Amino acid sequence: MSLTTDRIAAELLEEALLTLEQVTTGVMAVAIQASRKPEQGPRVRQLLGDLLALLQQAEEEELESYSGE
């Protein structure tokens, strides 16, 4: 790996961690709000399910791209 490639990898990991922090903060804010308004519970559960499904789809697509090499 060249220094440039190492730097790109490090920047990608840093960006992933920052994004994860933002997602965590957002999910917690939505969950706290829904805990105060139970009628929002089903909507929040749907949001959480959709987020997990999106991540699973991205993981599957990534694995498929490796098997195609």
C-alpha positions in Angstrom: 0.0 0.0 0.0 1.3 3.4 -0.8 1.1 6.3 1.5 -1.7 7.8 -0.6 -3.7 4.6 -0.4 -3.1 4.4 3.4 -4.3 8.0 3.8 -7.4 7.4 1.7 -8.2 4.3 3.9 -7.7 6.3 7.1 -9.9 9.2 5.8 -12.6 6.7 4.9 -12.5 5.2 8.4 -12.7 8.6 10.0 -15.6 9.6 7.8 -17.4 6.3 8.7 -16.9 7.0 12.4 -18.2 10.6 12.1 -21.2 9.4 10.1 -21.9 6.7 12.7 -21.8 9.3 15.5 -24.3 11.4 13.6 -26.6 8.5 12.9 -26.4 7.4 16.6 -27.3 10.9 17.8 -30.2 11.2 15.3 -31.6 7.8 16.2 -31.4 8.5 19.9 -33.1 11.9 19.5 -35.9 10.3 17.5 -36.3 7.5 20.1 -36.3 9.9 23.0 -39.0 12.0 21.3 -41.1 8.9 20.5 -40.8 7.8 24.1 -42.6 11.0 25.1 -45.2 10.5 22.4 -46.1 6.8 22.2 -48.2 7.4 19.0 -44.9 7.9 17.2 -43.6 4.5 18.2 -44.7 2.6 15.1 -43.1 5.2 12.9 -39.8 5.1 14.8 -39.8 1.3 14.7 -40.3 1.4 10.9 -37.5 3.9 10.6 -35.2 1.7 12.6 -36.2 -1.4 10.5 -35.6 0.6 7.3 -32.1 1.7 8.5 -31.2 -1.9 9.3 -32.5 -3.2 6.0 -30.5 -0.5 4.1 -27.3 -1.5 5.9 -28.0 -5.2 5.2 -28.6 -4.5 1.5 -25.3 -2.5 1.3 -23.4 -5.3 3.0 -24.8 -7.9 0.6 -24.0 -5.7 -2.4 -20.5 -5.3 -1.2 -20.0 -9.0 -0.7 -21.4 -9.7 -4.1 -18.9 -7.3 -5.6 -16.1 -9.2 -4.1 -17.3 -12.6 -5.3 -17.5 -11.2 -8.9 -13.8 -10.4 -9.0 
